[in-house]
Amino acid sequence: MVKKKIALLGATGSIGRSFWELYAEQKERLELVFAAAHQNYQKLCPLAIKHGIKILVFTGIDDPAEQTRIRAQYPQLKVWFSEADLLRLLQEEDYDIALNAIGGSAGIQATFTILKRGKKLALANKESLVMGGHLVQKIRRPGQIIPVDSEHSAIFQALGEHPLSEVQKLIITASGGAFRDYPLEDFEFITPAMALKHPNWDMGAKVTLDSATMFNKALEVMEAHWLFEIPFEQIEALIHPQSVIHSLVQFVDGSLMAQISSPDMKLPILYALSYPQRWKSQLVQTDLLSIASLSFEAISAKRYPLYMLGLEVAQAGGILPTVMNAAAEAAMHLFLSELIKFTEIYAVVDRCIQTAQQIPDPDLEEIIQTNKTQYDKVLAEYK
């Protein structure tokens, strides 16, 4: 059996953790060429040795003394320490598909490097499309990007070979996050610890907090627009508390096609890596009899103002999605650092949008620079 060669980016985050379980189960089908993480060498280096991976990259370890110590501690590994090294490996190493699970805006450069090289991309980095979707459209080949986000994987599976002319609407589901039923009058007392307890999913801090504000759904609407080339008017999101239906496609004849499974990221990751096949796996099984009910509700503007703002920004396009993404990342960092209240996250982001200078068709350099400048500006205001 010819193994599929994988490059793994974001190897110690929530997607990375799920990948390692899959890799252990599917080693007859997969070969990991190299793996990248931000700083967590204590976790990744032993995993690499256990699974026989020789090349690692850490993009967030800048101290030369620490780099030397890590190389001395793990002489059997070839270890690199910069984003430039990561991009070089993406250009030079022999892999079939790259799984980009880098969190936040840091993943956008990798996405463009992979696409420009012509390699397949399993994409779990929303920001690549949120900030640079108009640029991705110019360089990607048909079928080059396979979505990993559970919602977009569900749409991808439900669409199948149907042409877009047969699609009436894409319906993205949302859990509602940690505060779906929390009293609105108590929102100002929400703490970071409360916000990081997602009711259904086990995810990293950023994604969990994005879910609590429903900012992630605004990002996913933008992502769906670029992934499937569907107008924003034909994309909507609904709260589905059980997180069993991961998204739906409504066709022009009125039929609804959904992808249903237990809420576990191992399944969309496996599908992206195995596509166009389906590989046998025991890691995610769904017991329909254990599902008491399936319910849906509209997204409340009062409870989730950041989602509504995101829809406005999506329609405006240009540089504004980048401004919003950077402002939201910074505001959520401030909240987790207890420098602002949960209710102030929206106010910070809205202020940045209202004062931003629009760039209708930004290039990649403008996107990256604007993202950094906006993020740093927000943080500087609270020092």
Stockholm file with secondary structure:
# STOCKHOLM 1.0

chainA/1-383         MVKKKIALLGATGSIGRSFWELYAEQKERLELVFAAAHQNYQKLCPLAIKHGIKILVFTGIDDPAEQTRIRAQYPQLKVWFSEADLLRLLQEEDYDIALNAIGGSAGIQATFTILKRGKKLALANKESLVMGGHLVQKIRRPGQIIPVDSEHSAIFQALGEHPLSEVQKLIITASGGAFRDYPLEDFEFITPAMALKHPNWDMGAKVTLDSATMFNKALEVMEAHWLFEIPFEQIEALIHPQSVIHSLVQFVDGSLMAQISSPDMKLPILYALSYPQRWKSQLVQTDLLSIASLSFEAISAKRYPLYMLGLEVAQAGGILPTVMNAAAEAAMHLFLSELIKFTEIYAVVDRCIQTAQQIPDPDLEEIIQTNKTQYDKVLAEYK
#=GR chainA/1-383 SS CCCEEEEEESTTSHHHHHHHHHHHHSTTTEEEEEEEESSCHHHHHHHHHHHTCCEEEETTCCCHHHHHHHHHHCTTSEEECSHHHHHHHHHHSCCSEEEECCCGGGGHHHHHHHHHHTCEEEECCTHHHHHHHHHHHHHCCTTCEEECSHHHHHHHHHHTTCCGGGEEEEEEEECCGGGSSSCGGGGGGCCHHHHTCCSSCCCCHHHHHHHHHTHHHHHHHHHHHHHHTCCGGGEEEEECTTCCEEEEEEETTSCEEEEECCSCTHHHHHHHHHTTSCCCCSSCCCCGGGCCCCCCBCCCTTTCHHHHHHHHHHHHCTTHHHHHHHHHHHHHHHHHTTSSCTTHHHHHHHHHHHHCCCCSSCCHHHHHHHHHHHHHHHHHTTC
#=GC SS_cons         CCCEEEEEESTTSHHHHHHHHHHHHSTTTEEEEEEEESSCHHHHHHHHHHHTCCEEEETTCCCHHHHHHHHHHCTTSEEECSHHHHHHHHHHSCCSEEEECCCGGGGHHHHHHHHHHTCEEEECCTHHHHHHHHHHHHHCCTTCEEECSHHHHHHHHHHTTCCGGGEEEEEEEECCGGGSSSCGGGGGGCCHHHHTCCSSCCCCHHHHHHHHHTHHHHHHHHHHHHHHTCCGGGEEEEECTTCCEEEEEEETTSCEEEEECCSCTHHHHHHHHHTTSCCCCSSCCCCGGGCCCCCCBCCCTTTCHHHHHHHHHHHHCTTHHHHHHHHHHHHHHHHHTTSSCTTHHHHHHHHHHHHCCCCSSCCHHHHHHHHHHHHHHHHHTTC
//
